[in-house]
Amino acid sequence: MTHNTPLSPRPLRHLADVHRRVLTAAQLRAHGVTAAELAGRCRPDGPWQELLPHVILLHSGPPTGEERLHGALLYAARATEPGVPVQPTAGSPHRPLYQEAVLTGLAALTLHGFSSTPPPAALDRVDVLVPRQRRLRSTRYVRVLRTADLPAPQPVTGLPVAPVPRALADAVAELRDGEAVRRLLTEAVRGGHCEPAAVVQELTLAKLLTRPHVVDAVDALLAEGRSIAEDRLYRMVREYGLPDPVWNVDLRLPGGPHLGGLDAYWPDQAVAVELDTRAPRQGHRQDQGQGQGQGQGQDGDALWSEYARKREHLERLGITVVYITPRKLRDSLEQQAAVVRTALMASGDRDPAAYFVVLPR
């Protein structure tokens, strides 16, 4: 018997996703497989096997990586009754197959294209996020993570996957090796998967920045992210024909106080660019095993207040300050160049700026 052999008047090939050869017991019952037949086919020498509770692998060999991920989602998906995952219907073709189940952790990072994570077939564990109120236990190779904040999944190869920052936080929560944490965070930034600020936000919400090896990795991540952003800023000036600024300077009033550092400054036009590399730290997530409490929004608010005070002070002295985030430099370099060019061209319509002492930073 093969996986294409009819079980009833309705053959398996008519089932959604049957090419993965993983189905729930409820799906099989709906297609004419009795409990006795299922038990017989899943005996030790039978053609099928129970991959997870109520999840059946329709062959006797080892599951593929894709089958393991599919099985984990079928096990964790919310059901209309115990063991029955919600299926798309003719009247609702976009209804999710894996309702309220999202892959996260190392499995999600692998699907996002990370090279430093194992392939699905080699993962010892597959992490799946479900809503906190779900009564579902971790079992075999599946680790169930309950959360009050189920992220909107991103479809990857047809599977619901947590966004990279959230998947990173869930992976890092289980890692004790500082080098492994640093490797993941570095690949996230160098590979263009996300910006450092988004990673730091998720690590903060998960209360992982109390761990020294994570803090060390984040310090390296922020330095890496700033370096990449600075390179993009240099490229923006060069490729879009902007006049050369002075780079990385401190401003002071003659005989007066320090006014702050700037990433780029055009003295003749009194225009400055500063990279906004703040890591937002607001809100909180109360996940299982993460503890409870308020987030650290006060840190982000205080840093934003410092940015605002600095900008207001410089603009009172006649300097136009353009803040650019690393993400904008990555996604819309030409548009950011146009913003800076507009500020430079508008300088002739403003009153002259105060006299400043410009020092290398």
Secondary structure, DSSP 8 states (H G I E B T S, - for coil): --TTS-SSSS-GGGSTTGGG-EEEHHHHHHTT--HHHHHHHTSTTSS-EEEETTEEESSSS---HHHHHHHHHHHHS-EEETTEE---BTTBTTS-SSTT-EEEHHHHHHHTT-SSS--GGG-S-EEEEEETT-----BTTEEEEEESS----EEETTEEE--HHHHHHHHHTT---HHHHHHHHHHHHHTTS--HHHHHHHHHHTT-TTSHHHHHHHHHHHHHHHHHHHHHHHHHHHHTT----EEEEEEE-TTS-EEEEEEEEETTTTEEEEE-------S----TTT------HHHHHHHHHHHHHHHHHHHHTT-EEEEE-HHHHHH-HHHHHHHHHHHHHGGGGS------EEEE-
